[in-house]
Amino acid sequence: MAKLLMIHPEKCTGCQNCMLACSLHHEGQFRMAASRIHVYTWEREGFSVPMMCQQCDTASCMKVCPTSALHRNPGELLVEYEKSKCIGCHMCTIACPFGNIVYDAVSGTPQKCDTCGGDPSCAKACPSQALEWVDDTISLRDRKKSYAAKFKAAFEEE
């Protein structure tokens, strides 16, 4: 059965352990800018939420990628990134409605969640279980889509 990263924003403490675990896994160093996950905090409201690629059904990043460096294999949920095809045009970073693909100037590549090959470091490092690697079911997918729509609306307000 396929799995997905489920975000539980009500559990997030804003500790950023997920970001550190991600950058260490992918880059071998603690460098927040290299993280594929980002924790957004609204201090006035006392609210933090971890955000990463939502692996959208109709992924804008894939649609605008002129070289198919961002693609999805048939029958898969994961939007994959192939560095050898990337020309560095940044269109994917502009197209993502959530801002979950960022360009890292040090590596010269866009950074997006790849679920660490099916063993997400962010979920393992989260002390409050705000991130969870779970079986993909219809009800969880519907819940994730509902959260994504709420986040999109909140980011548009900002």
N, C-alpha and C positions, 0 to 999 in steps of 0.2 A: 504494500500500500504506500502511496505517496505521502510525503510529510511536508509540513510547512511551519514557518516561524510564526507563532501567535504572540501578539503584543497584548499585555494586560496593563494599560496605562495607569490604572488605579493602584498598582503595586510598585510603580517606578519611584525610586527615592532620589534619582538624579545623581547617583554615585559615579557614573561613567565607567564602571568596571567593564561593561560590554565594549566600549570603545577601545580601551586599553587591550583587552583580550583579542579584539579583531585586528588591531594594528600589529600586535605581536605575532599573531598567527600568519598574517599575510606578508608583513615586511620584516619580521624579526626584531622589531624595536617598538618601544612605546612612543608612538608619534600620532597624536590625535588626528592630524590632517590626513593620515593614511588609513584611517578607519573607514569601513564601509557602512558603519552604523553611526548615527549621530543622536545625541540626547538633546532635545529641545526643552528649555525650561522657561516657564512663565513664573518669575519670582513673586510678582504681586499676587498671583492666584495660588501660589504654592503648588504648582503642577509641573511635572516633568514627564516626557514621553520619549521612549527610544523609537527612532525611525530608520528604516532601511528599505531597500528595494521591495516593492509590494508584489513583484512578479505579476504585474497586471495582465489580465486576460487579453486585452487589446493594448499592448504596450506602445506608448508614443515613442519611446526611445528606439525601439526596433523599426518603427515606421519611418523615422527620419534618418536613420543610419544609412549613408550612401554606399557603404561597402559590406553590409551585413556582418559587421564585427559584433553587433548585438543581434542575437538570433535565438530561436527556440527550436529544439529538436522535436520532431513529430511525437505527440503523445506526452510530452514533458511539460511541467509547470515552470521550471526554471528558465529565466532569460539569461542566456550565457553570453560571455564577453570573450572574444578572440583577439588578443593583443596584436597578432601578426597582420590582421586585416584593418586595424584602426589607423586612420590618417590624422587623428587629433583635431577634428573639426569642431568639437564641443557641441554639436547639435543635440546629442543625447542629454547633456546637462541642461540645455535650454528647454527641451521637450518634456522632461519629467515633471508632471504636475505636482509632485510632492517634494521636489528638490533632493531626491535621494540618490542621484548620481552626481558626484562632484569630481572636478578635475584636480588632480594632485600634480603640482608643478615639479615636485622633486622627482617623481617617477615618470612624469610626462604622459600619464594615462588617466582615463576616467576610472573612478572607484565606485563599484556597485557590489552589493551583496551577492555572493555565490553560495551561500549557506555552508561554506567551508567544506564543500564536497559531501554534504549530508551529515556533518557532525559540527554544528555551529558553536564556535568558541564563545560567542556572546551569551548564548543561553546557558552554557555551562558556568560562565563567570558571574552570572546575575545572582546576587545574594537574596533577592526578594522574589525570584521567579516571575519577574515582569516580562521576561522572554521565555517562551516555552517551545520546544521542538515536538510537535504533535502530529498524529495521523490526520491526514487531510480527509475531512468528512464534509458533507454538504452543509451541515449546520455550522461547522467552524468556518467554512469558506464564506457563508453568508454573514457571519459575525465579523470576519475580517473585512469584508467589503463594506459593511456598515461603518466600522471604525475608520476605514480609509476615506469614505465619503465625508465623515465628520471632520477628519484632519484636513482634508482638502478645503472644506469650507472655512475652517479656522485659519489656515494659512492664507487664504484669499483675503480674509478680513485684516490680517496683519499686513 
